[in-house]
């Protein structure tokens, strides 16, 4: 659920990928968020 929320915020531009995953609390969701972004065709937003 949290991964979907983060992914939606990244897709709508209200959050930055690097900023969000610079916060250690959110790192556990990074793989799930990446999978969601790929599934939505938004691979360009992934900055690893």
mmCIF file as Biopython writes it, N, C-alpha, C and O atoms, coordinates in Angstrom:
data_model
#
loop_
_atom_site.group_PDB
_atom_site.id
_atom_site.type_symbol
_atom_site.label_atom_id
_atom_site.label_alt_id
_atom_site.label_comp_id
_atom_site.label_asym_id
_atom_site.label_entity_id
_atom_site.label_seq_id
_atom_site.pdbx_PDB_ins_code
_atom_site.Cartn_x
_atom_site.Cartn_y
_atom_site.Cartn_z
_atom_site.occupancy
_atom_site.B_iso_or_equiv
_atom_site.auth_seq_id
_atom_site.auth_asym_id
_atom_site.pdbx_PDB_model_num
ATOM 1   N N  . UNK A ? 1  ? 0.819  -1.190 0.000   1.0 0.0 1  A 1 
ATOM 2   C CA . UNK A ? 1  ? 0.000  0.000  0.000   1.0 0.0 1  A 1 
ATOM 3   C C  . UNK A ? 1  ? 0.871  1.266  0.000   1.0 0.0 1  A 1 
ATOM 4   O O  . UNK A ? 1  ? 0.617  2.197  -0.764  1.0 0.0 1  A 1 
ATOM 5   N N  . UNK A ? 2  ? 1.881  1.294  0.846   1.0 0.0 2  A 1 
ATOM 6   C CA . UNK A ? 2  ? 2.774  2.451  0.917   1.0 0.0 2  A 1 
ATOM 7   C C  . UNK A ? 2  ? 3.564  2.602  -0.383  1.0 0.0 2  A 1 
ATOM 8   O O  . UNK A ? 2  ? 3.791  3.720  -0.847  1.0 0.0 2  A 1 
ATOM 9   N N  . UNK A ? 3  ? 3.983  1.480  -0.970  1.0 0.0 3  A 1 
ATOM 10  C CA . UNK A ? 3  ? 4.735  1.533  -2.226  1.0 0.0 3  A 1 
ATOM 11  C C  . UNK A ? 3  ? 3.889  2.172  -3.327  1.0 0.0 3  A 1 
ATOM 12  O O  . UNK A ? 3  ? 4.403  2.963  -4.118  1.0 0.0 3  A 1 
ATOM 13  N N  . UNK A ? 4  ? 2.618  1.842  -3.385  1.0 0.0 4  A 1 
ATOM 14  C CA . UNK A ? 4  ? 1.728  2.425  -4.394  1.0 0.0 4  A 1 
ATOM 15  C C  . UNK A ? 4  ? 1.581  3.929  -4.166  1.0 0.0 4  A 1 
ATOM 16  O O  . UNK A ? 4  ? 1.592  4.707  -5.119  1.0 0.0 4  A 1 
ATOM 17  N N  . UNK A ? 5  ? 1.445  4.330  -2.919  1.0 0.0 5  A 1 
ATOM 18  C CA . UNK A ? 5  ? 1.336  5.753  -2.584  1.0 0.0 5  A 1 
ATOM 19  C C  . UNK A ? 5  ? 2.591  6.506  -3.039  1.0 0.0 5  A 1 
ATOM 20  O O  . UNK A ? 5  ? 2.498  7.559  -3.670  1.0 0.0 5  A 1 
ATOM 21  N N  . UNK A ? 6  ? 3.757  5.959  -2.713  1.0 0.0 6  A 1 
ATOM 22  C CA . UNK A ? 6  ? 5.017  6.597  -3.102  1.0 0.0 6  A 1 
ATOM 23  C C  . UNK A ? 6  ? 5.123  6.667  -4.626  1.0 0.0 6  A 1 
ATOM 24  O O  . UNK A ? 6  ? 5.495  7.702  -5.178  1.0 0.0 6  A 1 
ATOM 25  N N  . UNK A ? 7  ? 4.797  5.567  -5.302  1.0 0.0 7  A 1 
ATOM 26  C CA . UNK A ? 7  ? 4.868  5.533  -6.766  1.0 0.0 7  A 1 
ATOM 27  C C  . UNK A ? 7  ? 3.943  6.582  -7.386  1.0 0.0 7  A 1 
ATOM 28  O O  . UNK A ? 7  ? 4.330  7.268  -8.332  1.0 0.0 7  A 1 
ATOM 29  N N  . UNK A ? 8  ? 2.742  6.706  -6.863  1.0 0.0 8  A 1 
ATOM 30  C CA . UNK A ? 8  ? 1.801  7.705  -7.389  1.0 0.0 8  A 1 
ATOM 31  C C  . UNK A ? 8  ? 2.335  9.117  -7.194  1.0 0.0 8  A 1 
ATOM 32  O O  . UNK A ? 8  ? 2.207  9.958  -8.085  1.0 0.0 8  A 1 
ATOM 33  N N  . UNK A ? 9  ? 2.930  9.383  -6.040  1.0 0.0 9  A 1 
ATOM 34  C CA . UNK A ? 9  ? 3.493  10.709 -5.769  1.0 0.0 9  A 1 
ATOM 35  C C  . UNK A ? 9  ? 4.666  11.013 -6.704  1.0 0.0 9  A 1 
ATOM 36  O O  . UNK A ? 9  ? 4.835  12.150 -7.145  1.0 0.0 9  A 1 
ATOM 37  N N  . UNK A ? 10 ? 5.468  10.002 -7.002  1.0 0.0 10 A 1 
ATOM 38  C CA . UNK A ? 10 ? 6.582  10.192 -7.935  1.0 0.0 10 A 1 
ATOM 39  C C  . UNK A ? 10 ? 6.042  10.422 -9.346  1.0 0.0 10 A 1 
ATOM 40  O O  . UNK A ? 10 ? 6.533  11.294 -10.063 1.0 0.0 10 A 1 
ATOM 41  N N  . UNK A ? 11 ? 5.032  9.646  -9.747  1.0 0.0 11 A 1 
ATOM 42  C CA . UNK A ? 11 ? 4.467  9.788  -11.093 1.0 0.0 11 A 1 
ATOM 43  C C  . UNK A ? 11 ? 3.788  11.135 -11.296 1.0 0.0 11 A 1 
ATOM 44  O O  . UNK A ? 11 ? 3.865  11.702 -12.386 1.0 0.0 11 A 1 
ATOM 45  N N  . UNK A ? 12 ? 3.122  11.660 -10.265 1.0 0.0 12 A 1 
ATOM 46  C CA . UNK A ? 12 ? 2.440  12.950 -10.455 1.0 0.0 12 A 1 
ATOM 47  C C  . UNK A ? 12 ? 3.368  14.148 -10.249 1.0 0.0 12 A 1 
ATOM 48  O O  . UNK A ? 12 ? 2.956  15.298 -10.402 1.0 0.0 12 A 1 
ATOM 49  N N  . UNK A ? 13 ? 4.627  13.862 -9.901  1.0 0.0 13 A 1 
ATOM 50  C CA . UNK A ? 13 ? 5.624  14.926 -9.808  1.0 0.0 13 A 1 
ATOM 51  C C  . UNK A ? 13 ? 5.691  15.641 -8.473  1.0 0.0 13 A 1 
ATOM 52  O O  . UNK A ? 13 ? 6.478  16.574 -8.313  1.0 0.0 13 A 1 
ATOM 53  N N  . UNK A ? 14 ? 4.880  15.221 -7.507  1.0 0.0 14 A 1 
ATOM 54  C CA . UNK A ? 14 ? 4.909  15.909 -6.215  1.0 0.0 14 A 1 
ATOM 55  C C  . UNK A ? 14 ? 6.050  15.436 -5.313  1.0 0.0 14 A 1 
ATOM 56  O O  . UNK A ? 14 ? 6.348  16.076 -4.305  1.0 0.0 14 A 1 
ATOM 57  N N  . UNK A ? 15 ? 6.688  14.318 -5.669  1.0 0.0 15 A 1 
ATOM 58  C CA . UNK A ? 15 ? 7.866  13.836 -4.939  1.0 0.0 15 A 1 
ATOM 59  C C  . UNK A ? 15 ? 8.942  13.444 -5.941  1.0 0.0 15 A 1 
ATOM 60  O O  . UNK A ? 15 ? 8.641  13.022 -7.058  1.0 0.0 15 A 1 
ATOM 61  N N  . UNK A ? 16 ? 10.180 13.586 -5.539  1.0 0.0 16 A 1 
ATOM 62  C CA . UNK A ? 16 ? 11.321 13.226 -6.370  1.0 0.0 16 A 1 
ATOM 63  C C  . UNK A ? 16 ? 11.851 11.862 -5.937  1.0 0.0 16 A 1 
ATOM 64  O O  . UNK A ? 16 ? 12.006 11.600 -4.744  1.0 0.0 16 A 1 
ATOM 65  N N  . UNK A ? 17 ? 12.125 11.000 -6.906  1.0 0.0 17 A 1 
ATOM 66  C CA . UNK A ? 17 ? 12.596 9.637  -6.628  1.0 0.0 17 A 1 
ATOM 67  C C  . UNK A ? 17 ? 13.818 9.636  -5.720  1.0 0.0 17 A 1 
ATOM 68  O O  . UNK A ? 17 ? 13.840 8.937  -4.707  1.0 0.0 17 A 1 
ATOM 69  N N  . UNK A ? 18 ? 14.831 10.414 -6.076  1.0 0.0 18 A 1 
ATOM 70  C CA . UNK A ? 18 ? 16.074 10.413 -5.300  1.0 0.0 18 A 1 
ATOM 71  C C  . UNK A ? 18 ? 15.859 10.954 -3.890  1.0 0.0 18 A 1 
ATOM 72  O O  . UNK A ? 18 ? 16.461 10.458 -2.938  1.0 0.0 18 A 1 
ATOM 73  N N  . UNK A ? 19 ? 15.013 11.958 -3.752  1.0 0.0 19 A 1 
ATOM 74  C CA . UNK A ? 19 ? 14.733 12.515 -2.429  1.0 0.0 19 A 1 
ATOM 75  C C  . UNK A ? 19 ? 14.037 11.481 -1.544  1.0 0.0 19 A 1 
ATOM 76  O O  . UNK A ? 19 ? 14.439 11.258 -0.402  1.0 0.0 19 A 1 
ATOM 77  N N  . UNK A ? 20 ? 12.989 10.854 -2.086  1.0 0.0 20 A 1 
ATOM 78  C CA . UNK A ? 20 ? 12.217 9.877  -1.308  1.0 0.0 20 A 1 
ATOM 79  C C  . UNK A ? 20 ? 13.110 8.740  -0.828  1.0 0.0 20 A 1 
ATOM 80  O O  . UNK A ? 20 ? 13.066 8.373  0.346   1.0 0.0 20 A 1 
ATOM 81  N N  . UNK A ? 21 ? 13.920 8.180  -1.724  1.0 0.0 21 A 1 
ATOM 82  C CA . UNK A ? 21 ? 14.727 7.026  -1.342  1.0 0.0 21 A 1 
ATOM 83  C C  . UNK A ? 21 ? 16.051 7.412  -0.699  1.0 0.0 21 A 1 
ATOM 84  O O  . UNK A ? 21 ? 16.859 6.546  -0.363  1.0 0.0 21 A 1 
ATOM 85  N N  . UNK A ? 22 ? 16.272 8.695  -0.529  1.0 0.0 22 A 1 
ATOM 86  C CA . UNK A ? 22 ? 17.369 9.168  0.302   1.0 0.0 22 A 1 
ATOM 87  C C  . UNK A ? 22 ? 17.010 9.070  1.776   1.0 0.0 22 A 1 
ATOM 88  O O  . UNK A ? 22 ? 17.876 9.175  2.645   1.0 0.0 22 A 1 
ATOM 89  N N  . UNK A ? 23 ? 15.733 8.869  2.049   1.0 0.0 23 A 1 
ATOM 90  C CA . UNK A ? 23 ? 15.236 8.716  3.422   1.0 0.0 23 A 1 
ATOM 91  C C  . UNK A ? 23 ? 15.243 7.225  3.744   1.0 0.0 23 A 1 
ATOM 92  O O  . UNK A ? 23 ? 14.545 6.442  3.100   1.0 0.0 23 A 1 
ATOM 93  N N  . UNK A ? 24 ? 16.025 6.841  4.729   1.0 0.0 24 A 1 
ATOM 94  C CA . UNK A ? 24 ? 16.229 5.413  5.021   1.0 0.0 24 A 1 
ATOM 95  C C  . UNK A ? 24 ? 14.927 4.680  5.344   1.0 0.0 24 A 1 
ATOM 96  O O  . UNK A ? 24 ? 14.807 3.489  5.057   1.0 0.0 24 A 1 
ATOM 97  N N  . UNK A ? 25 ? 13.967 5.358  5.925   1.0 0.0 25 A 1 
ATOM 98  C CA . UNK A ? 25 ? 12.684 4.738  6.269   1.0 0.0 25 A 1 
ATOM 99  C C  . UNK A ? 25 ? 11.966 4.183  5.034   1.0 0.0 25 A 1 
ATOM 100 O O  . UNK A ? 25 ? 11.261 3.178  5.126   1.0 0.0 25 A 1 
ATOM 101 N N  . UNK A ? 26 ? 12.143 4.833  3.887   1.0 0.0 26 A 1 
ATOM 102 C CA . UNK A ? 26 ? 11.431 4.437  2.672   1.0 0.0 26 A 1 
ATOM 103 C C  . UNK A ? 26 ? 12.196 3.465  1.785   1.0 0.0 26 A 1 
ATOM 104 O O  . UNK A ? 26 ? 11.635 2.934  0.826   1.0 0.0 26 A 1 
ATOM 105 N N  . UNK A ? 27 ? 13.463 3.223  2.088   1.0 0.0 27 A 1 
ATOM 106 C CA . UNK A ? 27 ? 14.276 2.332  1.247   1.0 0.0 27 A 1 
ATOM 107 C C  . UNK A ? 27 ? 13.673 0.939  1.109   1.0 0.0 27 A 1 
ATOM 108 O O  . UNK A ? 27 ? 13.842 0.295  0.073   1.0 0.0 27 A 1 
ATOM 109 N N  . UNK A ? 28 ? 12.975 0.468  2.129   1.0 0.0 28 A 1 
ATOM 110 C CA . UNK A ? 28 ? 12.387 -0.877 2.062   1.0 0.0 28 A 1 
ATOM 111 C C  . UNK A ? 28 ? 11.324 -1.003 0.972   1.0 0.0 28 A 1 
ATOM 112 O O  . UNK A ? 28 ? 10.990 -2.115 0.561   1.0 0.0 28 A 1 
ATOM 113 N N  . UNK A ? 29 ? 10.797 0.114  0.504   1.0 0.0 29 A 1 
ATOM 114 C CA . UNK A ? 29 ? 9.759  0.109  -0.531  1.0 0.0 29 A 1 
ATOM 115 C C  . UNK A ? 29 ? 10.319 0.306  -1.937  1.0 0.0 29 A 1 
ATOM 116 O O  . UNK A ? 29 ? 9.568  0.246  -2.910  1.0 0.0 29 A 1 
ATOM 117 N N  . UNK A ? 30 ? 11.613 0.538  -2.059  1.0 0.0 30 A 1 
ATOM 118 C CA . UNK A ? 30 ? 12.199 0.922  -3.342  1.0 0.0 30 A 1 
ATOM 119 C C  . UNK A ? 30 ? 11.994 -0.124 -4.435  1.0 0.0 30 A 1 
ATOM 120 O O  . UNK A ? 30 ? 11.638 0.236  -5.557  1.0 0.0 30 A 1 
ATOM 121 N N  . UNK A ? 31 ? 12.204 -1.396 -4.143  1.0 0.0 31 A 1 
ATOM 122 C CA . UNK A ? 31 ? 12.024 -2.433 -5.170  1.0 0.0 31 A 1 
ATOM 123 C C  . UNK A ? 31 ? 10.573 -2.509 -5.632  1.0 0.0 31 A 1 
ATOM 124 O O  . UNK A ? 31 ? 10.307 -2.668 -6.824  1.0 0.0 31 A 1 
ATOM 125 N N  . UNK A ? 32 ? 9.636  -2.395 -4.698  1.0 0.0 32 A 1 
ATOM 126 C CA . UNK A ? 32 ? 8.217  -2.432 -5.059  1.0 0.0 32 A 1 
ATOM 127 C C  . UNK A ? 32 ? 7.826  -1.207 -5.889  1.0 0.0 32 A 1 
ATOM 128 O O  . UNK A ? 32 ? 7.078  -1.318 -6.861  1.0 0.0 32 A 1 
ATOM 129 N N  . UNK A ? 33 ? 8.334  -0.052 -5.500  1.0 0.0 33 A 1 
ATOM 130 C CA . UNK A ? 33 ? 8.049  1.172  -6.256  1.0 0.0 33 A 1 
ATOM 131 C C  . UNK A ? 33 ? 8.624  1.060  -7.664  1.0 0.0 33 A 1 
ATOM 132 O O  . UNK A ? 33 ? 7.971  1.443  -8.635  1.0 0.0 33 A 1 
ATOM 133 N N  . UNK A ? 34 ? 9.838  0.538  -7.777  1.0 0.0 34 A 1 
ATOM 134 C CA . UNK A ? 34 ? 10.439 0.343  -9.105  1.0 0.0 34 A 1 
ATOM 135 C C  . UNK A ? 34 ? 9.559  -0.551 -9.969  1.0 0.0 34 A 1 
ATOM 136 O O  . UNK A ? 34 ? 9.338  -0.255 -11.143 1.0 0.0 34 A 1 
ATOM 137 N N  . UNK A ? 35 ? 9.058  -1.634 -9.402  1.0 0.0 35 A 1 
ATOM 138 C CA . UNK A ? 35 ? 8.198  -2.558 -10.150 1.0 0.0 35 A 1 
ATOM 139 C C  . UNK A ? 35 ? 6.915  -1.862 -10.608 1.0 0.0 35 A 1 
ATOM 140 O O  . UNK A ? 35 ? 6.455  -2.081 -11.728 1.0 0.0 35 A 1 
ATOM 141 N N  . UNK A ? 36 ? 6.345  -1.036 -9.755  1.0 0.0 36 A 1 
ATOM 142 C CA . UNK A ? 36 ? 5.128  -0.299 -10.110 1.0 0.0 36 A 1 
ATOM 143 C C  . UNK A ? 36 ? 5.420  0.693  -11.238 1.0 0.0 36 A 1 
ATOM 144 O O  . UNK A ? 36 ? 4.658  0.790  -12.200 1.0 0.0 36 A 1 
ATOM 145 N N  . UNK A ? 37 ? 6.522  1.422  -11.112 1.0 0.0 37 A 1 
ATOM 146 C CA . UNK A ? 37 ? 6.872  2.397  -12.148 1.0 0.0 37 A 1 
ATOM 147 C C  . UNK A ? 37 ? 7.118  1.716  -13.491 1.0 0.0 37 A 1 
ATOM 148 O O  . UNK A ? 37 ? 6.704  2.235  -14.528 1.0 0.0 37 A 1 
ATOM 149 N N  . UNK A ? 38 ? 7.779  0.573  -13.488 1.0 0.0 38 A 1 
ATOM 150 C CA . UNK A ? 38 ? 8.012  -0.179 -14.729 1.0 0.0 38 A 1 
ATOM 151 C C  . UNK A ? 38 ? 6.681  -0.643 -15.311 1.0 0.0 38 A 1 
ATOM 152 O O  . UNK A ? 38 ? 6.456  -0.523 -16.516 1.0 0.0 38 A 1 
ATOM 153 N N  . UNK A ? 39 ? 5.800  -1.172 -14.468 1.0 0.0 39 A 1 
ATOM 154 C CA . UNK A ? 39 ? 4.496  -1.655 -14.932 1.0 0.0 39 A 1 
ATOM 155 C C  . UNK A ? 39 ? 3.659  -0.524 -15.531 1.0 0.0 39 A 1 
ATOM 156 O O  . UNK A ? 39 ? 2.857  -0.755 -16.436 1.0 0.0 39 A 1 
ATOM 157 N N  . UNK A ? 40 ? 3.842  0.684  -15.031 1.0 0.0 40 A 1 
ATOM 158 C CA . UNK A ? 40 ? 3.104  1.844  -15.535 1.0 0.0 40 A 1 
ATOM 159 C C  . UNK A ? 40 ? 3.803  2.515  -16.720 1.0 0.0 40 A 1 
ATOM 160 O O  . UNK A ? 40 ? 3.317  3.516  -17.246 1.0 0.0 40 A 1 
ATOM 161 N N  . UNK A ? 41 ? 4.948  1.958  -17.137 1.0 0.0 41 A 1 
ATOM 162 C CA . UNK A ? 41 ? 5.673  2.526  -18.265 1.0 0.0 41 A 1 
ATOM 163 C C  . UNK A ? 41 ? 6.436  3.798  -17.927 1.0 0.0 41 A 1 
ATOM 164 O O  . UNK A ? 41 ? 6.697  4.621  -18.804 1.0 0.0 41 A 1 
ATOM 165 N N  . UNK A ? 42 ? 6.789  3.958  -16.677 1.0 0.0 42 A 1 
ATOM 166 C CA . UNK A ? 42 ? 7.474  5.170  -16.211 1.0 0.0 42 A 1 
ATOM 167 C C  . UNK A ? 42 ? 8.906  4.878  -15.767 1.0 0.0 42 A 1 
ATOM 168 O O  . UNK A ? 42 ? 9.380  5.448  -14.784 1.0 0.0 42 A 1 
ATOM 169 N N  . UNK A ? 43 ? 9.597  3.991  -16.487 1.0 0.0 43 A 1 
ATOM 170 C CA . UNK A ? 43 ? 10.967 3.614  -16.135 1.0 0.0 43 A 1 
ATOM 171 C C  . UNK A ? 43 ? 11.886 4.827  -16.056 1.0 0.0 43 A 1 
ATOM 172 O O  . UNK A ? 43 ? 12.855 4.827  -15.297 1.0 0.0 43 A 1 
ATOM 173 N N  . UNK A ? 44 ? 11.589 5.842  -16.827 1.0 0.0 44 A 1 
ATOM 174 C CA . UNK A ? 44 ? 12.453 7.027  -16.862 1.0 0.0 44 A 1 
ATOM 175 C C  . UNK A ? 44 ? 12.506 7.754  -15.521 1.0 0.0 44 A 1 
ATOM 176 O O  . UNK A ? 44 ? 13.411 8.554  -15.284 1.0 0.0 44 A 1 
ATOM 177 N N  . UNK A ? 45 ? 11.546 7.482  -14.647 1.0 0.0 45 A 1 
ATOM 178 C CA . UNK A ? 45 ? 11.531 8.126  -13.332 1.0 0.0 45 A 1 
ATOM 179 C C  . UNK A ? 45 ? 12.434 7.424  -12.322 1.0 0.0 45 A 1 
ATOM 180 O O  . UNK A ? 45 ? 12.707 7.967  -11.252 1.0 0.0 45 A 1 
ATOM 181 N N  . UNK A ? 46 ? 12.899 6.218  -12.657 1.0 0.0 46 A 1 
ATOM 182 C CA . UNK A ? 46 ? 13.760 5.451  -11.750 1.0 0.0 46 A 1 
ATOM 183 C C  . UNK A ? 46 ? 15.182 5.980  -11.874 1.0 0.0 46 A 1 
ATOM 184 O O  . UNK A ? 46 ? 15.758 5.995  -12.961 1.0 0.0 46 A 1 
ATOM 185 N N  . UNK A ? 47 ? 15.737 6.409  -10.758 1.0 0.0 47 A 1 
ATOM 186 C CA . UNK A ? 47 ? 17.097 6.968  -10.741 1.0 0.0 47 A 1 
ATOM 187 C C  . UNK A ? 47 ? 17.919 6.239  -9.696  1.0 0.0 47 A 1 
ATOM 188 O O  . UNK A ? 47 ? 18.060 6.711  -8.568  1.0 0.0 47 A 1 
ATOM 189 N N  . UNK A ? 48 ? 18.460 5.095  -10.066 1.0 0.0 48 A 1 
ATOM 190 C CA . UNK A ? 48 ? 19.292 4.328  -9.128  1.0 0.0 48 A 1 
ATOM 191 C C  . UNK A ? 48 ? 20.735 4.551  -9.428  1.0 0.0 48 A 1 
ATOM 192 O O  . UNK A ? 48 ? 21.599 3.995  -8.751  1.0 0.0 48 A 1 
#
